[in-house]
Amino acid sequence: MIINRNKLYALLFTACIAGYIWLFFNMNDNTTDSNLVVGCLIKKTTNMPCPSCGTTRSVIHLINGNLNSAFMINPFGFLIAAILLISPVWIAYDVATKKETLLSCYKKTEYYIRQPKYGIPLLLIVIFNWIWNIAKGL
Amino acid sequence: MDLQKVDMFIMSNSKFFESHHLNVIREQLIALDDSKWVMVSTVQLKDPTTMLIISILAGSFGIDRFMVGDTGLGVGKLLTCGGFGIWAIIDWFLIQGVTREKNMQKMQLLIG
């Protein structure tokens, strides 16, 4: 897929909406490890948590103000919460002013992640988080 | 370029591209200088079938997207457990087409 401005913004916006809907249902349910059909394929098939299992619970803890327990469940929750909060505003700003600051930021991030000196530490963080998740038994 | 070489290239590499790309590539190759043949014949392309296997096995981690070069989307897939599992399933059907498009892009950088 060749990513362009409108495609990226539509994708990100849809993802944000889906994220908010997902959060809304999980907040009302209170059974955060839901038995819905959708969810982590890895966990459903192997019963082993993946690197990002527990982010929903983490974000819900963040909303309730429990920073510490949010971090203990899954630190990725902070990242997801930041993306969920910032990206709709950023998209709205870009669409309103007809700029493409988000697209250039996205491309710059992609460029940096592709370089081994940034990519490998990030990969190690993900793997470490995965091991931690398995150890915690999320 | 030599017509025989071009047709050989097309025949042995047709699975890497969408069918509507092949004609374009063929015409470009015929117009290309003969000295570029070594470069063209040794270009490394991604196999759509391999990508499909990777997508089925490790799609939830976004590995397939990382491998075809959509790093940003790969990160998105990794952080959301493959888009709540839905995106991972959708990608089983999309990834082969994406791989072929990426191969075409690479080819265009080389000969376009």
gemmi code that builds the backbone of each chain (N, CA, C; Angstrom):
import gemmi

chains = {
    "A": [
        ("MET", (0.853, -1.192, 0.000), (0.000, 0.000, 0.000), (0.890, 1.245, 0.000)),
        ("ILE", (0.630, 2.119, -0.933), (1.367, 3.375, -0.951), (0.604, 4.355, -0.070)),
        ("ILE", (1.242, 4.756, 1.019), (0.522, 5.567, 1.995), (0.543, 7.030, 1.541)),
        ("ASN", (-0.641, 7.637, 1.502), (-0.678, 9.072, 1.259), (-1.458, 9.741, 2.385)),
        ("ARG", (-1.596, 11.043, 2.297), (-2.138, 11.811, 3.415), (-3.536, 11.334, 3.792)),
        ("ASN", (-4.437, 11.320, 2.821), (-5.825, 11.009, 3.149), (-5.986, 9.575, 3.630)),
        ("LYS", (-5.219, 8.664, 3.022), (-5.321, 7.261, 3.414), (-4.884, 7.080, 4.859)),
        ("LEU", (-3.741, 7.690, 5.197), (-3.216, 7.571, 6.561), (-4.189, 8.157, 7.569)),
        ("TYR", (-4.747, 9.343, 7.240), (-5.620, 10.013, 8.193), (-6.901, 9.226, 8.382)),
        ("ALA", (-7.438, 8.689, 7.277), (-8.671, 7.896, 7.390), (-8.421, 6.648, 8.227)),
        ("LEU", (-7.286, 6.015, 7.967), (-6.935, 4.791, 8.694), (-6.783, 5.063, 10.182)),
        ("LEU", (-6.033, 6.116, 10.484), (-5.756, 6.439, 11.887), (-7.029, 6.853, 12.609)),
        ("PHE", (-7.855, 7.616, 11.909), (-9.106, 8.091, 12.515), (-10.040, 6.911, 12.798)),
        ("THR", (-10.152, 5.992, 11.813), (-10.989, 4.803, 12.020), (-10.457, 3.992, 13.191)),
        ("ALA", (-9.127, 3.839, 13.242), (-8.520, 3.066, 14.322), (-8.840, 3.693, 15.675)),
        ("CYS", (-8.788, 5.036, 15.734), (-9.081, 5.738, 16.987), (-10.526, 5.513, 17.405)),
        ("ILE", (-11.444, 5.646, 16.419), (-12.871, 5.440, 16.719), (-13.069, 4.021, 17.238)),
        ("ALA", (-12.450, 3.043, 16.529), (-12.574, 1.643, 16.952), (-12.026, 1.470, 18.363)),
        ("GLY", (-10.905, 2.140, 18.629), (-10.301, 2.059, 19.953), (-11.219, 2.596, 21.027)),
        ("TYR", (-11.873, 3.744, 20.739), (-12.775, 4.338, 21.729), (-13.985, 3.441, 21.964)),
        ("ILE", (-14.518, 2.862, 20.865), (-15.679, 1.969, 21.010), (-15.289, 0.748, 21.848)),
        ("TRP", (-14.141, 0.202, 21.534), (-13.606, -0.958, 22.269), (-13.481, -0.633, 23.751)),
        ("LEU", (-12.917, 0.548, 24.030), (-12.735, 0.979, 25.423), (-14.080, 1.127, 26.115)),
        ("PHE", (-15.027, 1.767, 25.406), (-16.351, 2.031, 25.972), (-17.016, 0.721, 26.400)),
        ("PHE", (-16.965, -0.290, 25.505), (-17.602, -1.568, 25.832), (-16.909, -2.240, 27.001)),
        ("ASN", (-15.566, -2.165, 27.010), (-14.830, -2.836, 28.072), (-14.994, -2.141, 29.417)),
        ("MET", (-15.189, -0.795, 29.364), (-15.400, -0.058, 30.617), (-16.736, -0.452, 31.226)),
        ("ASN", (-17.771, -0.585, 30.377), (-19.100, -0.912, 30.891), (-19.172, -2.354, 31.388)),
        ("ASP", (-18.427, -3.209, 30.685), (-18.483, -4.631, 31.030), (-17.855, -4.931, 32.376)),
        ("ASN", (-16.722, -4.292, 32.602), (-15.913, -4.527, 33.792), (-15.173, -5.862, 33.745)),
        ("THR", (-15.580, -6.757, 32.843), (-14.795, -7.980, 32.653), (-13.845, -7.695, 31.500)),
        ("THR", (-12.692, -7.140, 31.835), (-11.827, -6.600, 30.794), (-11.240, -7.690, 29.899)),
        ("ASP", (-11.034, -8.871, 30.440), (-10.523, -9.949, 29.603), (-11.718, -10.635, 28.961)),
        ("SER", (-12.275, -9.967, 27.948), (-13.605, -10.354, 27.479), (-13.568, -11.656, 26.699)),
        ("ASN", (-14.720, -12.265, 26.580), (-14.832, -13.521, 25.844), (-15.392, -13.291, 24.448)),
        ("LEU", (-15.237, -12.082, 23.921), (-15.729, -11.799, 22.582), (-14.922, -12.568, 21.543)),
        ("VAL", (-15.466, -12.626, 20.324), (-14.761, -13.330, 19.259), (-13.488, -12.574, 18.897)),
        ("VAL", (-13.613, -11.234, 18.813), (-12.427, -10.452, 18.485), (-11.502, -10.426, 19.690)),
        ("GLY", (-10.269, -10.098, 19.444), (-9.281, -10.083, 20.514), (-7.994, -10.643, 19.981)),
        ("CYS", (-7.094, -10.917, 20.882), (-5.767, -11.341, 20.435), (-5.817, -12.765, 19.896)),
        ("LEU", (-5.399, -12.923, 18.625), (-5.406, -14.251, 18.014), (-4.420, -15.182, 18.704)),
        ("ILE", (-3.269, -14.622, 19.066), (-2.228, -15.434, 19.697), (-2.733, -15.993, 21.025)),
        ("LYS", (-3.376, -15.106, 21.798), (-3.841, -15.551, 23.108), (-4.978, -16.565, 22.978)),
        ("LYS", (-5.814, -16.349, 21.963), (-6.945, -17.262, 21.765), (-6.459, -18.657, 21.353)),
        ("THR", (-5.390, -18.687, 20.552), (-4.955, -19.989, 20.037), (-3.944, -20.662, 20.964)),
        ("THR", (-2.998, -19.902, 21.518), (-1.938, -20.545, 22.292), (-2.091, -20.343, 23.795)),
        ("ASN", (-3.035, -19.483, 24.201), (-3.240, -19.187, 25.618), (-2.015, -18.513, 26.241)),
        ("MET", (-1.194, -17.917, 25.370), (0.001, -17.222, 25.847), (-0.160, -15.736, 25.516)),
        ("PRO", (0.133, -14.838, 26.443), (-0.054, -13.423, 26.128), (0.944, -12.925, 25.092)),
        ("CYS", (0.519, -11.956, 24.283), (1.426, -11.365, 23.302), (2.008, -10.068, 23.896)),
        ("PRO", (2.955, -9.415, 23.204), (3.598, -8.234, 23.806), (2.615, -7.143, 24.208)),
        ("SER", (1.475, -7.063, 23.519), (0.571, -5.954, 23.820), (-0.702, -6.406, 24.521)),
        ("CYS", (-0.690, -7.624, 25.063), (-1.859, -8.041, 25.849), (-1.927, -7.200, 27.119)),
        ("GLY", (-3.133, -6.827, 27.492), (-3.285, -6.066, 28.735), (-3.295, -4.572, 28.529)),
        ("THR", (-3.163, -4.111, 27.290), (-3.178, -2.659, 27.071), (-4.543, -2.079, 27.398)),
        ("THR", (-5.620, -2.822, 27.080), (-6.962, -2.320, 27.398), (-7.094, -2.105, 28.900)),
        ("ARG", (-6.701, -3.109, 29.668), (-6.769, -2.991, 31.132), (-5.899, -1.831, 31.614)),
        ("SER", (-4.724, -1.699, 30.981), (-3.816, -0.626, 31.372), (-4.448, 0.746, 31.137)),
        ("VAL", (-5.077, 0.911, 29.946), (-5.693, 2.205, 29.626), (-6.858, 2.490, 30.571)),
        ("ILE", (-7.631, 1.437, 30.909), (-8.755, 1.632, 31.830), (-8.240, 2.064, 33.211)),
        ("HIS", (-7.145, 1.462, 33.641), (-6.542, 1.878, 34.912), (-6.073, 3.323, 34.834)),
        ("LEU", (-5.543, 3.703, 33.668), (-5.077, 5.085, 33.472), (-6.250, 6.056, 33.601)),
        ("ILE", (-7.385, 5.694, 32.971), (-8.563, 6.558, 33.020), (-9.025, 6.718, 34.470)),
        ("ASN", (-8.918, 5.633, 35.239), (-9.315, 5.708, 36.642), (-8.255, 6.375, 37.514)),
        ("GLY", (-7.118, 6.717, 36.903), (-6.102, 7.463, 37.634), (-5.079, 6.620, 38.358)),
        ("ASN", (-5.109, 5.296, 38.138), (-4.112, 4.450, 38.810), (-2.872, 4.316, 37.931)),
        ("LEU", (-2.014, 5.331, 37.953), (-0.838, 5.332, 37.080), (0.049, 4.133, 37.346)),
        ("ASN", (0.214, 3.815, 38.621), (1.151, 2.767, 38.997), (0.706, 1.400, 38.493)),
        ("SER", (-0.559, 1.073, 38.746), (-1.033, -0.246, 38.320), (-1.129, -0.310, 36.798)),
        ("ALA", (-1.418, 0.840, 36.141), (-1.433, 0.867, 34.679), (-0.068, 0.490, 34.141)),
        ("PHE", (0.986, 1.024, 34.767), (2.340, 0.700, 34.316), (2.665, -0.767, 34.584)),
        ("MET", (2.205, -1.269, 35.727), (2.524, -2.648, 36.073), (1.820, -3.644, 35.152)),
        ("ILE", (0.607, -3.312, 34.673), (-0.099, -4.241, 33.785), (0.582, -4.282, 32.429)),
        ("ASN", (0.732, -3.131, 31.793), (1.442, -3.088, 30.513), (1.840, -1.640, 30.196)),
        ("PRO", (3.135, -1.362, 30.149), (3.575, 0.022, 29.892), (3.106, 0.564, 28.545)),
        ("PHE", (2.768, -0.345, 27.599), (2.303, 0.116, 26.291), (0.989, 0.888, 26.405)),
        ("GLY", (0.279, 0.702, 27.525), (-0.977, 1.422, 27.733), (-0.792, 2.927, 27.636)),
        ("PHE", (0.348, 3.426, 28.153), (0.627, 4.867, 28.102), (0.729, 5.343, 26.656)),
        ("LEU", (1.442, 4.523, 25.859), (1.646, 4.866, 24.445), (0.314, 4.903, 23.710)),
        ("ILE", (-0.501, 3.852, 23.943), (-1.806, 3.759, 23.275), (-2.678, 4.935, 23.698)),
        ("ALA", (-2.688, 5.234, 24.999), (-3.520, 6.333, 25.496), (-3.083, 7.650, 24.858)),
        ("ALA", (-1.759, 7.833, 24.731), (-1.244, 9.066, 24.120), (-1.686, 9.160, 22.664)),
        ("ILE", (-1.585, 8.028, 21.936), (-1.982, 8.035, 20.523), (-3.480, 8.325, 20.401)),
        ("LEU", (-4.272, 7.666, 21.265), (-5.723, 7.857, 21.217), (-6.096, 9.307, 21.497)),
        ("LEU", (-5.359, 9.948, 22.413), (-5.688, 11.331, 22.767), (-5.202, 12.317, 21.721)),
        ("ILE", (-3.960, 12.112, 21.255), (-3.325, 13.139, 20.418), (-3.787, 13.069, 18.965)),
        ("SER", (-3.856, 11.834, 18.406), (-4.032, 11.749, 16.946), (-5.328, 12.378, 16.418)),
        ("PRO", (-6.501, 12.232, 17.088), (-7.684, 12.897, 16.523), (-7.526, 14.414, 16.457)),
        ("VAL", (-6.907, 14.991, 17.506), (-6.694, 16.443, 17.530), (-5.753, 16.849, 16.402)),
        ("TRP", (-4.678, 16.047, 16.270), (-3.679, 16.344, 15.243), (-4.297, 16.258, 13.841)),
        ("ILE", (-5.109, 15.196, 13.624), (-5.765, 15.039, 12.327), (-6.695, 16.222, 12.064)),
        ("ALA", (-7.473, 16.605, 13.092), (-8.401, 17.722, 12.935), (-7.646, 19.003, 12.586)),
        ("TYR", (-6.509, 19.205, 13.252), (-5.686, 20.399, 12.982), (-5.190, 20.394, 11.538)),
        ("ASP", (-4.694, 19.227, 11.096), (-4.152, 19.110, 9.741), (-5.232, 19.314, 8.684)),
        ("VAL", (-6.411, 18.702, 8.941), (-7.497, 18.830, 7.973), (-7.976, 20.271, 7.913)),
        ("ALA", (-8.063, 20.920, 9.081), (-8.552, 22.300, 9.128), (-7.593, 23.257, 8.434)),
        ("THR", (-6.295, 23.054, 8.621), (-5.324, 23.998, 8.057), (-4.757, 23.525, 6.721)),
        ("LYS", (-5.231, 22.328, 6.251), (-4.782, 21.760, 4.981), (-3.267, 21.553, 4.935)),
        ("LYS", (-2.696, 21.195, 6.065), (-1.269, 20.867, 6.093), (-1.106, 19.354, 6.169)),
        ("GLU", (0.140, 18.889, 6.158), (0.357, 17.454, 6.372), (1.496, 17.225, 7.366)),
        ("THR", (1.373, 17.868, 8.522), (2.413, 17.718, 9.543), (2.435, 16.305, 10.111)),
        ("LEU", (1.247, 15.692, 10.259), (1.193, 14.331, 10.822), (1.837, 13.336, 9.871)),
        ("LEU", (1.573, 13.503, 8.566), (2.149, 12.581, 7.580), (3.670, 12.667, 7.592)),
        ("SER", (4.202, 13.883, 7.645), (5.661, 14.008, 7.635), (6.255, 13.452, 8.928)),
        ("CYS", (5.523, 13.630, 10.046), (5.988, 13.069, 11.312), (5.986, 11.546, 11.249)),
        ("TYR", (4.917, 10.986, 10.647), (4.793, 9.531, 10.496), (5.950, 8.988, 9.662)),
        ("LYS", (6.251, 9.688, 8.564), (7.319, 9.213, 7.680), (8.680, 9.306, 8.363)),
        ("LYS", (8.851, 10.377, 9.150), (10.117, 10.550, 9.867), (10.297, 9.428, 10.884)),
        ("THR", (9.191, 9.115, 11.616), (9.263, 8.032, 12.604), (9.615, 6.719, 11.922)),
        ("GLU", (8.945, 6.440, 10.775), (9.233, 5.220, 10.017), (10.717, 5.162, 9.648)),
        ("TYR", (11.247, 6.287, 9.198), (12.643, 6.350, 8.777), (13.572, 6.013, 9.944)),
        ("TYR", (13.257, 6.572, 11.134), (14.122, 6.310, 12.289), (14.020, 4.868, 12.760)),
        ("ILE", (12.774, 4.315, 12.766), (12.603, 2.948, 13.251), (13.349, 1.963, 12.356)),
        ("ARG", (13.446, 2.293, 11.059), (14.131, 1.385, 10.136), (15.634, 1.328, 10.373)),
        ("GLN", (16.188, 2.353, 11.029), (17.626, 2.334, 11.271), (17.931, 1.414, 12.448)),
        ("PRO", (18.887, 0.506, 12.288), (19.161, -0.471, 13.350), (19.449, 0.150, 14.714)),
        ("LYS", (20.122, 1.300, 14.748), (20.498, 1.846, 16.060), (19.279, 2.280, 16.866)),
        ("TYR", (18.162, 2.589, 16.192), (16.925, 2.876, 16.934), (16.022, 1.652, 16.968)),
        ("GLY", (16.021, 0.883, 15.877), (15.107, -0.248, 15.755), (15.404, -1.366, 16.732)),
        ("ILE", (16.686, -1.703, 16.890), (17.030, -2.847, 17.732), (16.700, -2.594, 19.205)),
        ("PRO", (17.045, -1.423, 19.783), (16.610, -1.174, 21.167), (15.096, -1.249, 21.343)),
        ("LEU", (14.338, -0.709, 20.351), (12.875, -0.772, 20.440), (12.391, -2.220, 20.413)),
        ("LEU", (13.037, -3.018, 19.536), (12.681, -4.438, 19.446), (12.954, -5.137, 20.776)),
        ("LEU", (14.098, -4.788, 21.391), (14.448, -5.397, 22.677), (13.424, -5.034, 23.741)),
        ("ILE", (12.954, -3.764, 23.707), (11.936, -3.345, 24.669), (10.677, -4.200, 24.506)),
        ("VAL", (10.280, -4.393, 23.230), (9.072, -5.182, 22.962), (9.251, -6.607, 23.470)),
        ("ILE", (10.425, -7.202, 23.192), (10.666, -8.589, 23.618), (10.700, -8.679, 25.152)),
        ("PHE", (11.350, -7.685, 25.776), (11.395, -7.664, 27.242), (9.993, -7.577, 27.818)),
        ("ASN", (9.173, -6.718, 27.205), (7.790, -6.559, 27.659), (7.008, -7.863, 27.483)),
        ("TRP", (7.310, -8.564, 26.403), (6.644, -9.847, 26.144), (6.987, -10.852, 27.245)),
        ("ILE", (8.303, -10.929, 27.546), (8.737, -11.860, 28.601), (8.069, -11.494, 29.924)),
        ("TRP", (8.015, -10.198, 30.186), (7.374, -9.728, 31.426), (5.907, -10.120, 31.440)),
        ("ASN", (5.240, -9.970, 30.285), (3.820, -10.329, 30.185), (3.612, -11.814, 30.476)),
        ("ILE", (4.492, -12.658, 29.917), (4.353, -14.099, 30.136), (4.586, -14.416, 31.614)),
        ("ALA", (5.601, -13.719, 32.186), (5.912, -13.960, 33.601), (4.742, -13.531, 34.498)),
        ("LYS", (4.095, -12.396, 34.101), (2.957, -11.915, 34.901), (1.737, -12.783, 34.718)),
        ("GLY", (1.699, -13.492, 33.570), (0.536, -14.331, 33.271), (-0.717, -13.533, 33.026)),
        ("LEU", (-0.627, -12.548, 32.118), (-1.799, -11.681, 31.846), (-2.951, -12.464, 31.241)),
    ],
    "B": [
        ("MET", (16.570, -4.100, -24.801), (17.197, -5.325, -24.323), (16.714, -6.496, -25.165)),
        ("ASP", (17.506, -7.544, -25.115), (17.193, -8.743, -25.887), (15.810, -9.287, -25.518)),
        ("LEU", (15.008, -9.558, -26.531), (13.627, -9.995, -26.300), (13.583, -11.320, -25.534)),
        ("GLN", (14.536, -12.187, -25.845), (14.583, -13.498, -25.187), (14.855, -13.347, -23.693)),
        ("LYS", (15.794, -12.474, -23.350), (16.118, -12.230, -21.942), (14.913, -11.671, -21.201)),
        ("VAL", (14.256, -10.720, -21.841), (13.107, -10.082, -21.208), (12.016, -11.098, -20.923)),
        ("ASP", (11.743, -11.938, -21.937), (10.683, -12.926, -21.739), (11.075, -13.951, -20.682)),
        ("MET", (12.342, -14.262, -20.616), (12.821, -15.174, -19.572), (12.599, -14.556, -18.195)),
        ("PHE", (12.945, -13.276, -18.098), (12.747, -12.578, -16.818), (11.278, -12.589, -16.422)),
        ("ILE", (10.425, -12.254, -17.377), (8.982, -12.186, -17.096), (8.462, -13.552, -16.670)),
        ("MET", (8.924, -14.602, -17.357), (8.420, -15.932, -17.051), (8.841, -16.385, -15.666)),
        ("SER", (10.106, -16.122, -15.330), (10.577, -16.630, -14.041), (10.142, -15.741, -12.869)),
        ("ASN", (9.732, -14.509, -13.145), (9.383, -13.618, -12.047), (7.920, -13.202, -12.029)),
        ("SER", (7.097, -13.878, -12.825), (5.713, -13.400, -12.954), (4.947, -13.487, -11.640)),
        ("LYS", (5.312, -14.409, -10.757), (4.547, -14.552, -9.508), (4.809, -13.406, -8.534)),
        ("PHE", (5.848, -12.621, -8.785), (6.155, -11.512, -7.878), (5.337, -10.260, -8.165)),
        ("PHE", (4.634, -10.241, -9.312), (3.923, -9.017, -9.706), (2.459, -9.300, -9.987)),
        ("GLU", (1.658, -8.228, -9.930), (0.264, -8.350, -10.366), (0.262, -8.545, -11.879)),
        ("SER", (-0.786, -9.197, -12.395), (-0.776, -9.510, -13.827), (-0.766, -8.245, -14.682)),
        ("HIS", (-1.424, -7.167, -14.200), (-1.446, -5.965, -15.031), (-0.114, -5.209, -14.998)),
        ("HIS", (0.775, -5.598, -14.064), (2.104, -4.975, -14.056), (3.005, -5.547, -15.142)),
        ("LEU", (2.750, -6.827, -15.478), (3.722, -7.549, -16.298), (3.959, -6.887, -17.650)),
        ("ASN", (2.865, -6.421, -18.263), (3.018, -5.787, -19.574), (3.867, -4.534, -19.495)),
        ("VAL", (3.616, -3.740, -18.460), (4.387, -2.501, -18.269), (5.866, -2.823, -18.094)),
        ("ILE", (6.139, -3.809, -17.223), (7.536, -4.173, -16.966), (8.201, -4.672, -18.246)),
        ("ARG", (7.460, -5.479, -19.003), (8.019, -6.047, -20.239), (8.428, -4.926, -21.198)),
        ("GLU", (7.527, -3.972, -21.362), (7.847, -2.885, -22.291), (9.022, -2.041, -21.803)),
        ("GLN", (9.052, -1.803, -20.494), (10.168, -1.028, -19.941), (11.488, -1.758, -20.126)),
        ("LEU", (11.447, -3.078, -19.916), (12.677, -3.865, -20.042), (13.178, -3.884, -21.476)),
        ("ILE", (12.244, -3.977, -22.427), (12.662, -3.985, -23.838), (13.353, -2.669, -24.196)),
        ("ALA", (12.839, -1.584, -23.639), (13.424, -0.280, -23.935), (14.731, -0.037, -23.186)),
        ("LEU", (15.009, -0.900, -22.191), (16.159, -0.664, -21.314), (17.476, -1.050, -21.999)),
        ("ASP", (18.552, -0.422, -21.532), (19.870, -0.711, -22.081), (20.357, -2.094, -21.635)),
        ("ASP", (21.122, -2.745, -22.471), (21.563, -4.119, -22.199), (22.493, -4.212, -20.986)),
        ("SER", (23.196, -3.105, -20.681), (24.151, -3.132, -19.568), (23.456, -3.249, -18.209)),
        ("LYS", (22.159, -2.969, -18.184), (21.426, -3.038, -16.906), (20.960, -4.461, -16.588)),
        ("TRP", (21.213, -5.399, -17.498), (20.667, -6.749, -17.354), (21.081, -7.419, -16.042)),
        ("VAL", (22.370, -7.256, -15.681), (22.869, -7.891, -14.455), (22.080, -7.387, -13.250)),
        ("MET", (21.883, -6.071, -13.219), (21.158, -5.450, -12.115), (19.719, -5.960, -12.052)),
        ("VAL", (19.093, -6.027, -13.235), (17.682, -6.444, -13.281), (17.541, -7.911, -12.887)),
        ("SER", (18.462, -8.740, -13.363), (18.295, -10.178, -13.128), (18.647, -10.578, -11.705)),
        ("THR", (19.354, -9.714, -10.978), (19.718, -10.083, -9.607), (18.903, -9.337, -8.558)),
        ("VAL", (17.874, -8.635, -8.992), (17.082, -7.875, -8.013), (16.367, -8.831, -7.065)),
        ("GLN", (16.362, -8.467, -5.760), (15.742, -9.335, -4.754), (14.305, -8.901, -4.531)),
        ("LEU", (13.398, -9.809, -4.838), (11.976, -9.507, -4.672), (11.396, -10.387, -3.570)),
        ("LYS", (10.312, -9.877, -2.957), (9.691, -10.631, -1.857), (8.639, -11.585, -2.422)),
        ("ASP", (8.649, -12.807, -1.918), (7.715, -13.820, -2.404), (6.360, -13.665, -1.695)),
        ("PRO", (5.273, -13.439, -2.468), (3.951, -13.271, -1.838), (3.528, -14.475, -1.002)),
        ("THR", (3.902, -15.687, -1.428), (3.492, -16.880, -0.667), (4.159, -16.900, 0.710)),
        ("THR", (5.461, -16.573, 0.739), (6.162, -16.503, 2.017), (5.502, -15.489, 2.931)),
        ("MET", (5.142, -14.328, 2.334), (4.496, -13.281, 3.120), (3.181, -13.769, 3.707)),
        ("LEU", (2.437, -14.561, 2.916), (1.159, -15.084, 3.405), (1.385, -16.003, 4.607)),
        ("ILE", (2.416, -16.845, 4.515), (2.716, -17.748, 5.632), (3.074, -16.934, 6.874)),
        ("ILE", (3.931, -15.901, 6.671), (4.326, -15.063, 7.798), (3.113, -14.350, 8.381)),
        ("SER", (2.225, -13.907, 7.487), (1.038, -13.192, 7.948), (0.134, -14.093, 8.785)),
        ("ILE", (0.028, -15.348, 8.380), (-0.833, -16.275, 9.141), (-0.198, -16.587, 10.492)),
        ("LEU", (1.125, -16.787, 10.492), (1.779, -17.221, 11.727), (2.064, -16.058, 12.682)),
        ("ALA", (2.534, -14.936, 12.135), (2.983, -13.850, 13.003), (2.291, -12.535, 12.675)),
        ("GLY", (1.116, -12.619, 12.064), (0.403, -11.403, 11.683), (-0.013, -10.552, 12.871)),
        ("SER", (-0.263, -11.200, 14.008), (-0.692, -10.447, 15.195), (0.400, -9.517, 15.713)),
        ("PHE", (1.646, -9.846, 15.388), (2.753, -8.982, 15.808), (3.109, -7.951, 14.741)),
        ("GLY", (2.437, -8.020, 13.604), (2.726, -7.072, 12.536), (4.003, -7.366, 11.774)),
        ("ILE", (4.555, -8.574, 11.937), (5.830, -8.906, 11.280), (5.695, -8.800, 9.760)),
        ("ASP", (4.536, -9.236, 9.237), (4.339, -9.192, 7.787), (4.443, -7.755, 7.267)),
        ("ARG", (3.832, -6.816, 7.990), (3.889, -5.411, 7.566), (5.301, -4.858, 7.671)),
        ("PHE", (6.021, -5.246, 8.725), (7.413, -4.800, 8.839), (8.212, -5.295, 7.648)),
        ("MET", (7.982, -6.546, 7.258), (8.800, -7.144, 6.202), (8.544, -6.532, 4.836)),
        ("VAL", (7.286, -6.171, 4.546), (7.062, -5.552, 3.231), (7.469, -4.083, 3.224)),
        ("GLY", (7.780, -3.523, 4.393), (8.300, -2.157, 4.433), (7.331, -1.125, 4.974)),
        ("ASP", (6.115, -1.564, 5.380), (5.180, -0.618, 5.997), (5.447, -0.577, 7.504)),
        ("THR", (6.571, 0.067, 7.868), (6.982, 0.014, 9.270), (5.949, 0.637, 10.204)),
        ("GLY", (5.405, 1.770, 9.781), (4.441, 2.464, 10.630), (3.218, 1.605, 10.905)),
        ("LEU", (2.696, 0.980, 9.848), (1.530, 0.111, 10.021), (1.893, -1.102, 10.866)),
        ("GLY", (3.133, -1.573, 10.722), (3.590, -2.709, 11.519), (3.561, -2.392, 12.998)),
        ("VAL", (4.039, -1.188, 13.341), (4.019, -0.770, 14.747), (2.576, -0.704, 15.245)),
        ("GLY", (1.705, -0.158, 14.401), (0.292, -0.073, 14.774), (-0.304, -1.444, 15.026)),
        ("LYS", (0.054, -2.390, 14.172), (-0.463, -3.744, 14.314), (0.093, -4.418, 15.570)),
        ("LEU", (1.353, -4.156, 15.840), (1.994, -4.765, 17.011), (1.362, -4.260, 18.302)),
        ("LEU", (1.113, -2.949, 18.341), (0.612, -2.351, 19.582), (-0.844, -2.700, 19.862)),
        ("THR", (-1.600, -3.073, 18.823), (-3.017, -3.336, 19.042), (-3.351, -4.817, 18.910)),
        ("CYS", (-2.345, -5.693, 19.113), (-2.570, -7.144, 18.973), (-3.140, -7.458, 17.596)),
        ("GLY", (-2.566, -6.889, 16.555), (-3.088, -7.109, 15.209), (-4.451, -6.490, 15.008)),
        ("GLY", (-4.600, -5.251, 15.483), (-5.880, -4.548, 15.320), (-7.043, -5.329, 15.900)),
        ("PHE", (-6.918, -5.705, 17.183), (-7.928, -6.507, 17.895), (-8.195, -7.832, 17.175)),
        ("GLY", (-7.224, -8.310, 16.427), (-7.391, -9.587, 15.739), (-8.110, -9.466, 14.410)),
        ("ILE", (-8.800, -8.339, 14.199), (-9.574, -8.196, 12.960), (-8.646, -7.853, 11.797)),
        ("TRP", (-7.803, -6.852, 12.047), (-6.871, -6.409, 11.015), (-5.951, -7.561, 10.603)),
        ("ALA", (-5.543, -8.381, 11.592), (-4.663, -9.510, 11.282), (-5.343, -10.445, 10.292)),
        ("ILE", (-6.641, -10.684, 10.496), (-7.368, -11.580, 9.582), (-7.531, -10.916, 8.216)),
        ("ILE", (-7.855, -9.614, 8.207), (-8.004, -8.907, 6.927), (-6.696, -8.971, 6.140)),
        ("ASP", (-5.580, -8.856, 6.858), (-4.279, -8.845, 6.188), (-3.921, -10.192, 5.562)),
        ("TRP", (-4.521, -11.283, 6.050), (-4.262, -12.563, 5.380), (-4.649, -12.464, 3.913)),
        ("PHE", (-5.666, -11.658, 3.631), (-6.157, -11.555, 2.253), (-5.504, -10.400, 1.493)),
        ("LEU", (-5.008, -9.414, 2.216), (-4.426, -8.250, 1.547), (-2.931, -8.382, 1.291)),
        ("ILE", (-2.236, -9.162, 2.122), (-0.772, -9.049, 2.156), (-0.128, -9.479, 0.839)),
        ("GLN", (-0.729, -10.444, 0.132), (-0.115, -10.862, -1.130), (-0.145, -9.732, -2.155)),
        ("GLY", (-1.287, -9.041, -2.226), (-1.389, -7.902, -3.141), (-0.427, -6.797, -2.763)),
        ("VAL", (-0.318, -6.548, -1.443), (0.596, -5.504, -0.966), (2.028, -5.844, -1.348)),
        ("THR", (2.400, -7.121, -1.159), (3.761, -7.538, -1.501), (4.042, -7.316, -2.983)),
        ("ARG", (3.066, -7.680, -3.844), (3.274, -7.492, -5.283), (3.413, -6.017, -5.628)),
        ("GLU", (2.608, -5.168, -4.971), (2.723, -3.723, -5.215), (4.106, -3.217, -4.811)),
        ("LYS", (4.590, -3.710, -3.659), (5.903, -3.274, -3.185), (6.999, -3.722, -4.142)),
        ("ASN", (6.858, -4.952, -4.676), (7.833, -5.438, -5.661), (7.839, -4.549, -6.896)),
        ("MET", (6.634, -4.148, -7.315), (6.521, -3.266, -8.481), (7.198, -1.926, -8.196)),
        ("GLN", (6.985, -1.409, -6.987), (7.637, -0.146, -6.613), (9.152, -0.264, -6.704)),
        ("LYS", (9.681, -1.383, -6.177), (11.117, -1.607, -6.182), (11.636, -1.679, -7.615)),
        ("MET", (10.879, -2.392, -8.464), (11.241, -2.541, -9.871), (11.244, -1.171, -10.554)),
        ("GLN", (10.256, -0.345, -10.213), (10.167, 0.974, -10.839), (11.343, 1.858, -10.430)),
        ("LEU", (11.803, 1.697, -9.169), (12.980, 2.460, -8.746), (14.193, 2.065, -9.573)),
        ("LEU", (14.219, 0.790, -9.984), (15.368, 0.261, -10.698), (15.336, 0.625, -12.182)),
        ("ILE", (14.183, 0.425, -12.817), (14.143, 0.568, -14.272), (13.246, 1.702, -14.756)),
        ("GLY", (12.433, 2.276, -13.854), (11.438, 3.251, -14.287), (12.025, 4.586, -14.719)),
    ],
}
model = gemmi.Model(1)
for chain_id, residues in chains.items():
    chain = gemmi.Chain(chain_id)
    for i, (resn, *xyz) in enumerate(residues, 1):
        res = gemmi.Residue()
        res.name, res.seqid = resn, gemmi.SeqId(i, " ")
        for name, pos in zip(("N", "CA", "C"), xyz):
            atom = gemmi.Atom()
            atom.name, atom.element = name, gemmi.Element(name[0])
            atom.pos, atom.b_iso = gemmi.Position(*pos), 0.0
            res.add_atom(atom)
        chain.add_residue(res)
    model.add_chain(chain)
structure = gemmi.Structure()
structure.add_model(model)
structure.setup_entities()
